[in-house]
């Protein structure tokens, strides 16, 4: 069934009784990380989002928060200490190429600390305030492995936030939903042996990084939805919604973290999915129906127009 985006938002407001605040977590140093001229994961991505959210129509809805630095203890729950030292040293030297697609500069270590800290803070605000939260941060994270940078990613921000949240009172189950067009291989590898975290990913297949088949189930906590490019958008929405329903059947999450990549939108330069802004409205309503607080963490999205329209639809629905 096709859903009208405005009607879906109206339905959410009617259920809750009113609109809510949106907690927006970011930090200026996230704009200083750069992989070099022409790289698709560029500071202009975050600049475009912040410009959008500073427009008058958002002023009354957004509560702004400065992302703190994640601590080494928090990062070490996910990443090896020698790998963290590698990122830090490469940045202090002025930058280095850590893999073919992933580059640091002099600001990258500080940006990575703030990005992970921003993801934790967004999760904490969502749980504490029972309102939507979004970490507008970079570098992104869902490809980062325990001991390896990959796919533009240094620290796996969403897993750092999930591990931190599981130490909080009242949080025993975390659902991570990844609608970035690329499979979050790092996220899956880091959580696939942990039954307290369930991971649902819809991604283009076959496509970078080549992981994420339906047969990869972890300890029964992984739901992969690999799909070819070029399908009608309603097919992607239906299939991801079905996977979310399966993952939460008899298992109610205490927190939902969204790896919010918007490169699954039509005409993104790095992929071939066809989602539209209104499809993120539909998907966000599906998540709200789970009854858990939701925090989004920025991942990909390389067309600035698409990125801002997708972010707007997601956040509009959260509020």
Sine and cosine of phi, psi and omega as CSV:
sin_phi,cos_phi,sin_psi,cos_psi,sin_omega,cos_omega
0.00,0.00,0.69,-0.73,0.10,-0.99
-0.99,0.17,0.69,-0.72,0.02,-1.00
-0.92,-0.40,0.67,-0.74,0.07,-1.00
-0.99,0.16,0.79,-0.61,-0.12,-0.99
-0.87,0.49,-0.69,0.72,-0.03,-1.00
-0.91,0.41,-0.60,0.80,0.03,-1.00
-0.92,0.39,-0.60,0.80,0.03,-1.00
-0.90,0.44,-0.70,0.71,0.03,-1.00
-0.89,0.47,-0.67,0.74,0.02,-1.00
-0.86,0.51,-0.63,0.78,0.00,-1.00
-0.90,0.43,-0.64,0.77,0.03,-1.00
-0.90,0.43,-0.70,0.71,0.00,-1.00
-0.89,0.46,-0.65,0.76,-0.01,-1.00
-0.91,0.42,-0.60,0.80,0.01,-1.00
-0.92,0.39,-0.65,0.76,-0.10,-1.00
-1.00,0.07,-0.34,0.94,0.00,-1.00
0.99,-0.11,-0.43,0.91,0.02,-1.00
-0.23,-0.97,0.18,-0.98,0.13,-0.99
-0.97,0.23,0.30,-0.95,-0.07,-1.00
-0.84,-0.55,0.21,-0.98,0.13,-0.99
-0.93,0.36,0.39,-0.92,0.18,-0.98
-0.89,-0.45,0.79,-0.62,0.03,-1.00
-1.00,-0.09,0.88,-0.47,-0.08,-1.00
-0.94,-0.35,0.86,-0.50,-0.07,-1.00
-0.91,-0.41,0.80,-0.60,-0.01,-1.00
-0.38,-0.93,0.04,-1.00,0.06,-1.00
-0.40,-0.92,0.63,-0.78,-0.04,-1.00
-0.86,0.52,-0.50,0.87,-0.06,-1.00
-0.92,0.39,-0.35,0.94,0.06,-1.00
-0.91,0.42,-0.34,0.94,0.08,-1.00
-0.99,0.16,-0.25,0.97,-0.09,-1.00
-1.00,-0.02,-0.34,0.94,0.11,-0.99
-0.90,0.44,0.75,-0.66,-0.01,-1.00
-0.52,-0.86,0.70,-0.72,0.07,-1.00
-0.99,-0.10,0.10,1.00,0.07,-1.00
0.94,-0.35,0.30,-0.95,-0.05,-1.00
-0.85,0.53,0.72,-0.69,0.06,-1.00
1.00,0.06,-0.11,0.99,0.01,-1.00
-0.95,0.30,0.69,-0.72,-0.07,-1.00
-0.92,0.39,-0.48,0.88,0.02,-1.00
-1.00,0.01,1.00,0.09,-0.22,-0.98
-0.88,-0.48,0.36,-0.93,-0.03,-1.00
-0.84,0.54,-0.49,0.87,-0.02,-1.00
-0.85,0.52,-0.41,0.91,0.04,-1.00
-0.87,0.49,-0.78,0.63,-0.01,-1.00
-0.94,0.33,-0.60,0.80,0.05,-1.00
-0.84,0.54,-0.68,0.73,-0.02,-1.00
-0.90,0.43,-0.64,0.77,0.02,-1.00
-0.91,0.41,-0.71,0.70,-0.02,-1.00
-0.92,0.40,-0.61,0.79,0.07,-1.00
-0.88,0.48,-0.68,0.73,0.05,-1.00
-0.85,0.52,-0.74,0.68,-0.15,-0.99
-0.98,0.17,-0.13,0.99,0.13,-0.99
-1.00,-0.04,0.03,1.00,0.04,-1.00
-0.95,0.32,0.44,-0.90,-0.15,-0.99
-0.82,0.57,-0.58,0.82,-0.08,-1.00
-0.92,0.39,-0.27,0.96,0.02,-1.00
-0.99,-0.13,-0.22,0.98,-0.19,-0.98
-0.84,0.54,-0.70,0.72,-0.08,-1.00
-0.98,0.22,-0.22,0.98,-0.10,-0.99
-0.99,-0.16,-0.44,0.90,-0.18,-0.98
-0.99,-0.14,0.73,-0.68,0.21,-0.98
-0.96,-0.29,0.89,-0.46,-0.10,-0.99
-1.00,0.03,0.62,-0.78,0.02,-1.00
-0.71,-0.71,0.66,-0.75,0.09,-1.00
-1.00,0.10,0.79,-0.61,0.01,-1.00
-0.93,0.38,0.80,-0.60,0.09,-1.00
-0.98,0.17,0.18,-0.98,0.15,-0.99
-0.97,0.26,0.73,-0.68,0.22,-0.98
-0.92,0.40,0.53,-0.85,0.03,-1.00
-1.00,0.06,0.34,-0.94,0.07,-1.00
-0.88,0.47,-0.55,0.84,0.05,-1.00
-0.89,0.46,-0.70,0.71,0.02,-1.00
-0.90,0.43,-0.68,0.74,0.00,-1.00
-0.93,0.38,-0.55,0.83,-0.07,-1.00
-0.96,0.27,-0.18,0.98,0.15,-0.99
-0.94,0.35,-0.28,0.96,-0.10,-1.00
-0.86,-0.51,-0.66,0.75,-0.13,-0.99
-0.90,-0.44,0.49,-0.87,0.03,-1.00
-0.94,0.34,0.63,-0.77,-0.02,-1.00
-0.85,0.53,-0.60,0.80,0.00,-1.00
-0.93,0.37,-0.52,0.85,0.07,-1.00
-0.94,0.34,-0.67,0.74,0.05,-1.00
-0.87,0.49,-0.64,0.77,0.03,-1.00
-0.91,0.41,-0.57,0.82,0.05,-1.00
-0.88,0.48,-0.73,0.69,0.02,-1.00
-0.87,0.49,-0.74,0.68,-0.04,-1.00
-0.87,0.50,-0.75,0.66,-0.04,-1.00
-0.91,0.41,-0.65,0.76,0.00,-1.00
-0.89,0.46,-0.63,0.78,0.01,-1.00
-0.94,0.35,-0.67,0.74,0.00,-1.00
-0.91,0.41,-0.41,0.91,0.07,-1.00
-0.99,0.14,-0.06,1.00,-0.01,-1.00
0.96,-0.28,-0.12,0.99,0.07,-1.00
0.83,-0.56,0.36,-0.93,-0.01,-1.00
-0.32,-0.95,0.30,-0.95,0.10,-1.00
-1.00,-0.04,0.91,-0.42,-0.04,-1.00
-1.00,-0.04,-0.40,0.92,0.18,-0.98
-0.39,-0.92,0.10,-0.99,-0.11,-0.99
-0.82,0.58,-0.47,0.88,-0.06,-1.00
-0.94,-0.34,-0.09,1.00,-0.23,-0.97
-0.84,-0.55,0.88,-0.47,-0.15,-0.99
-0.76,-0.65,0.60,-0.80,0.11,-0.99
-0.95,-0.31,0.37,-0.93,0.21,-0.98
-0.77,-0.64,-0.20,-0.98,-0.11,-0.99
-0.92,0.39,-0.33,0.95,-0.01,-1.00
-0.99,-0.15,-0.07,1.00,-0.20,-0.98
-0.91,0.41,-0.64,0.77,-0.02,-1.00
-0.90,0.43,-0.71,0.70,0.03,-1.00
-0.90,0.43,-0.64,0.77,0.04,-1.00
-0.90,0.45,-0.65,0.76,0.01,-1.00
-0.91,0.42,-0.65,0.76,0.05,-1.00
-0.88,0.47,-0.68,0.73,-0.01,-1.00
-0.95,0.32,-0.57,0.82,0.03,-1.00
-0.90,0.44,-0.73,0.68,0.03,-1.00
-0.91,0.41,-0.67,0.74,0.05,-1.00
-0.89,0.45,-0.57,0.82,0.05,-1.00
-0.91,0.40,-0.63,0.78,0.04,-1.00
-0.90,0.43,-0.68,0.73,0.05,-1.00
-0.87,0.49,-0.71,0.70,-0.05,-1.00
-0.91,0.42,-0.65,0.76,0.04,-1.00
-0.88,0.47,-0.68,0.74,0.04,-1.00
-0.89,0.46,-0.69,0.73,-0.02,-1.00
-0.90,0.44,-0.67,0.74,0.01,-1.00
-0.91,0.42,-0.65,0.76,0.02,-1.00
-0.88,0.48,-0.69,0.73,-0.01,-1.00
-0.94,0.34,-0.70,0.71,-0.09,-1.00
-0.95,0.30,-0.69,0.72,-0.10,-1.00
-1.00,-0.06,-0.21,0.98,-0.08,-1.00
0.83,0.56,0.63,0.78,0.05,-1.00
-0.75,-0.67,0.36,-0.93,-0.02,-1.00
-0.91,0.41,0.53,-0.85,0.02,-1.00
-0.64,-0.77,0.50,-0.87,-0.02,-1.00
-0.61,-0.79,0.79,-0.62,0.08,-1.00
-1.00,-0.10,0.97,-0.23,0.05,-1.00
-1.00,0.02,1.00,0.08,-0.17,-0.99
-0.70,-0.72,0.26,-0.97,0.18,-0.98
-0.36,-0.93,0.42,-0.91,0.10,0.99
-0.93,0.37,0.40,-0.92,0.04,-1.00
-0.95,0.32,-0.05,-1.00,-0.17,-0.99
-0.61,-0.79,-0.27,0.96,-0.30,-0.95
-0.96,0.28,-0.15,0.99,0.12,-0.99
-1.00,-0.04,-0.24,0.97,-0.10,-0.99
-0.93,0.37,0.77,-0.64,0.03,-1.00
-1.00,-0.10,0.06,-1.00,-0.04,-1.00
-0.86,0.51,-0.54,0.84,-0.10,-1.00
-0.71,-0.71,0.41,0.91,-0.09,-1.00
-0.43,-0.90,0.75,-0.67,0.19,-0.98
-0.98,0.19,0.51,-0.86,-0.08,-1.00
-0.22,-0.97,0.59,-0.81,0.18,-0.98
0.82,0.58,0.71,0.71,0.01,-1.00
0.98,0.20,-0.02,1.00,-0.20,-0.98
-0.95,-0.30,0.67,-0.74,0.03,-1.00
-0.95,-0.32,-0.82,0.57,0.01,-1.00
-0.90,-0.44,0.68,-0.73,0.01,-1.00
-0.99,0.14,1.00,0.04,-0.16,-0.99
-0.85,0.53,-0.67,0.74,-0.10,-1.00
-0.94,0.33,-0.57,0.82,0.03,-1.00
-0.96,0.27,-0.60,0.80,0.11,-0.99
-0.84,0.55,-0.70,0.71,0.01,-1.00
-0.91,0.42,-0.65,0.76,-0.01,-1.00
-0.90,0.44,-0.71,0.70,0.01,-1.00
-0.89,0.45,-0.65,0.76,0.03,-1.00
-0.90,0.43,-0.69,0.72,-0.07,-1.00
-0.90,0.44,-0.56,0.83,-0.02,-1.00
-0.92,0.39,-0.22,0.97,0.08,-1.00
-1.00,0.02,-0.08,1.00,-0.03,-1.00
-1.00,0.03,0.50,-0.87,0.05,-1.00
-0.90,0.44,0.74,-0.68,0.05,-1.00
1.00,0.03,-0.04,1.00,0.03,-1.00
-0.91,-0.42,0.96,-0.26,0.01,-1.00
-0.88,-0.47,-0.28,0.96,-0.04,-1.00
-0.66,-0.75,0.80,-0.60,0.01,-1.00
-0.85,-0.52,0.78,-0.63,0.11,-0.99
-0.97,-0.23,0.80,-0.60,0.12,-0.99
-0.95,-0.31,0.85,-0.53,0.07,-1.00
-0.92,-0.38,0.82,-0.57,-0.11,-0.99
-0.88,-0.47,0.96,-0.27,0.03,-1.00
-0.96,-0.28,0.24,0.97,0.23,-0.97
-0.86,0.52,0.54,-0.84,-0.08,-1.00
-0.94,0.33,-0.31,0.95,0.04,-1.00
-0.99,-0.17,0.60,-0.80,0.03,-1.00
-0.91,0.42,0.71,-0.70,0.05,-1.00
-0.99,0.15,0.96,0.28,-0.07,-1.00
-0.87,0.50,-0.60,0.80,0.03,-1.00
-0.91,0.41,-0.71,0.70,0.02,-1.00
-0.86,0.51,-0.75,0.66,-0.01,-1.00
-0.86,0.51,-0.73,0.69,-0.04,-1.00
-0.88,0.48,-0.54,0.84,-0.07,-1.00
-0.99,0.13,-0.34,0.94,-0.08,-1.00
-0.88,-0.47,-0.10,1.00,-0.20,-0.98
-0.94,0.35,-0.16,0.99,0.09,-1.00
-0.95,-0.30,0.22,0.97,-0.09,-1.00
-0.88,-0.47,0.97,-0.22,-0.05,-1.00
-0.94,0.35,-0.18,0.98,0.04,-1.00
-0.98,0.18,-0.18,0.98,0.05,-1.00
-0.86,-0.50,0.76,-0.64,0.14,-0.99
-0.92,-0.39,0.64,-0.77,-0.10,-0.99
-0.82,-0.57,0.82,-0.57,0.05,-1.00
-0.87,-0.50,0.82,-0.57,-0.01,-1.00
-0.73,-0.68,0.79,-0.61,0.22,-0.98
-0.95,-0.30,0.75,-0.66,-0.12,-0.99
-0.42,-0.91,0.38,-0.93,0.01,-1.00
-0.95,0.30,0.68,-0.73,-0.04,-1.00
-0.64,-0.77,0.74,-0.67,-0.09,1.00
-0.99,0.16,0.66,-0.75,-0.04,-1.00
-0.24,-0.97,0.20,-0.98,0.04,-1.00
-0.83,0.55,0.69,-0.73,0.08,1.00
-0.99,-0.13,0.21,0.98,0.06,-1.00
1.00,0.02,0.12,0.99,0.04,-1.00
-0.95,-0.32,0.08,-1.00,0.12,-0.99
0.99,-0.13,0.62,0.79,0.08,-1.00
-0.97,0.25,0.31,-0.95,0.01,-1.00
-0.91,0.42,-0.39,0.92,-0.03,-1.00
-0.98,0.20,-0.22,0.98,0.02,-1.00
-0.99,0.14,0.98,-0.21,-0.14,-0.99
-0.90,-0.44,-0.05,1.00,-0.03,-1.00
0.88,0.48,-0.75,-0.66,0.10,-1.00
-0.98,-0.19,0.61,0.79,-0.06,-1.00
0.99,0.11,0.27,0.96,-0.06,-1.00
-0.91,-0.42,0.21,0.98,-0.02,-1.00
-0.88,-0.48,0.78,-0.63,0.11,-0.99
-0.83,-0.55,0.97,-0.25,0.06,-1.00
-0.99,-0.15,0.67,-0.74,0.02,-1.00
-0.82,-0.57,0.98,0.21,0.02,-1.00
-0.98,0.19,0.75,-0.66,-0.04,-1.00
-0.63,-0.77,0.51,-0.86,0.07,-1.00
-0.95,0.31,0.32,-0.95,0.12,-0.99
-0.95,0.30,0.29,-0.96,0.15,-0.99
1.00,0.10,0.08,1.00,0.05,-1.00
-0.97,0.25,0.34,-0.94,0.12,-0.99
-0.87,0.50,0.59,-0.81,-0.07,-1.00
-0.86,0.52,-0.56,0.83,-0.02,-1.00
-0.90,0.43,-0.42,0.91,0.05,-1.00
-0.92,0.38,-0.68,0.73,0.03,-1.00
-0.90,0.44,-0.69,0.72,-0.01,-1.00
-0.88,0.47,-0.71,0.70,0.00,-1.00
-0.87,0.49,-0.72,0.70,-0.11,-0.99
-0.95,0.31,-0.61,0.79,0.06,-1.00
-0.93,0.35,-0.64,0.76,0.04,-1.00
-0.87,0.50,-0.65,0.76,0.01,-1.00
-0.90,0.43,-0.65,0.76,0.02,-1.00
-0.91,0.41,-0.64,0.77,0.06,-1.00
-0.89,0.46,-0.66,0.75,0.01,-1.00
-0.89,0.46,-0.69,0.73,0.02,-1.00
-0.90,0.44,-0.68,0.74,-0.06,-1.00
-0.92,0.39,-0.46,0.89,-0.06,-1.00
-0.97,-0.25,0.06,1.00,0.02,-1.00
-0.93,0.37,0.93,-0.36,-0.03,-1.00
0.96,0.28,0.19,0.98,-0.05,-1.00
-0.60,-0.80,1.00,-0.06,-0.06,-1.00
-1.00,0.02,0.86,-0.51,0.01,-1.00
-0.95,0.31,0.48,-0.88,0.12,-0.99
-1.00,-0.03,-0.26,0.96,0.02,-1.00
-0.42,-0.91,0.66,-0.75,0.12,-0.99
-0.91,-0.42,0.82,-0.57,0.11,-0.99
-0.95,-0.32,0.78,-0.63,0.00,-1.00
-0.96,-0.29,0.88,-0.47,0.22,-0.97
-0.97,0.23,1.00,-0.06,-0.24,-0.97
-1.00,-0.02,0.99,0.11,0.14,-0.99
-0.99,-0.13,0.63,-0.77,-0.04,-1.00
-0.89,-0.45,0.38,0.93,0.12,-0.99
-0.99,0.12,0.02,1.00,0.12,-0.99
-1.00,0.07,0.11,0.99,0.03,-1.00
-0.99,0.11,0.38,-0.92,-0.01,-1.00
-0.84,0.55,0.70,-0.71,0.10,-1.00
0.94,0.34,0.30,0.96,0.16,-0.99
-0.88,0.47,0.66,-0.75,-0.09,-1.00
-0.93,0.37,-0.25,0.97,-0.06,-1.00
-0.96,-0.29,0.10,1.00,-0.09,-1.00
-0.32,-0.95,-0.10,-0.99,-0.13,-0.99
-0.71,-0.70,0.35,0.93,0.11,-0.99
-0.97,0.25,0.15,-0.99,-0.17,-0.99
-0.78,-0.63,0.33,0.94,-0.05,-1.00
-0.90,0.44,0.50,-0.87,0.05,-1.00
-0.91,-0.41,0.21,-0.98,-0.03,-1.00
-0.82,0.57,-0.68,0.74,-0.06,-1.00
-0.91,0.42,-0.36,0.93,0.04,-1.00
-0.94,0.35,-0.48,0.88,0.08,-1.00
-0.95,0.30,-0.47,0.88,0.15,-0.99
-0.88,0.48,-0.77,0.64,-0.01,-1.00
-0.86,0.51,-0.72,0.70,-0.03,-1.00
-0.92,0.40,-0.60,0.80,0.00,-1.00
-0.93,0.37,-0.61,0.79,0.09,-1.00
-0.87,0.49,-0.64,0.77,0.06,-1.00
-0.85,0.52,-0.67,0.74,0.00,-1.00
-0.93,0.36,-0.66,0.75,0.04,-1.00
-0.86,0.51,-0.54,0.84,0.01,-1.00
-0.91,0.41,-0.28,0.96,0.06,-1.00
-0.95,0.32,-0.32,0.95,0.09,-1.00
0.99,0.16,0.23,0.97,-0.01,-1.00
-0.93,-0.36,0.44,-0.90,0.11,-0.99
-0.88,0.47,0.53,-0.85,-0.10,-0.99
-0.82,-0.57,0.75,-0.66,0.15,-0.99
-0.80,-0.60,0.78,-0.62,0.07,-1.00
-0.99,-0.12,0.55,-0.84,0.04,-1.00
-0.77,-0.64,0.85,-0.53,-0.09,-1.00
-0.89,0.46,0.73,-0.69,0.13,-0.99
-0.88,-0.48,-0.91,-0.41,-0.09,-1.00
-1.00,-0.01,-0.18,-0.98,-0.06,-1.00
0.80,-0.59,0.94,-0.33,-0.26,-0.97
-0.85,-0.53,-0.01,1.00,0.25,-0.97
-0.99,-0.16,0.88,-0.47,-0.11,-0.99
-0.89,0.46,-0.63,0.77,0.02,-1.00
-0.90,0.44,-0.71,0.70,0.04,-1.00
-0.89,0.46,-0.71,0.71,-0.05,-1.00
-0.84,0.55,-0.76,0.65,-0.05,-1.00
-0.94,0.35,-0.59,0.80,0.01,-1.00
-0.94,0.33,-0.60,0.80,0.05,-1.00
-0.92,0.39,-0.71,0.71,0.05,-1.00
-0.87,0.50,-0.69,0.73,-0.01,-1.00
-0.87,0.49,-0.68,0.73,0.00,-1.00
-0.90,0.43,-0.68,0.73,0.02,-1.00
-0.88,0.47,-0.76,0.65,-0.07,-1.00
-0.96,0.29,-0.58,0.82,0.08,-1.00
-0.84,0.54,-0.65,0.76,-0.02,-1.00
-0.95,0.31,-0.60,0.80,0.05,-1.00
-0.89,0.45,-0.50,0.87,-0.03,-1.00
-1.00,0.01,0.00,0.00,0.00,0.00
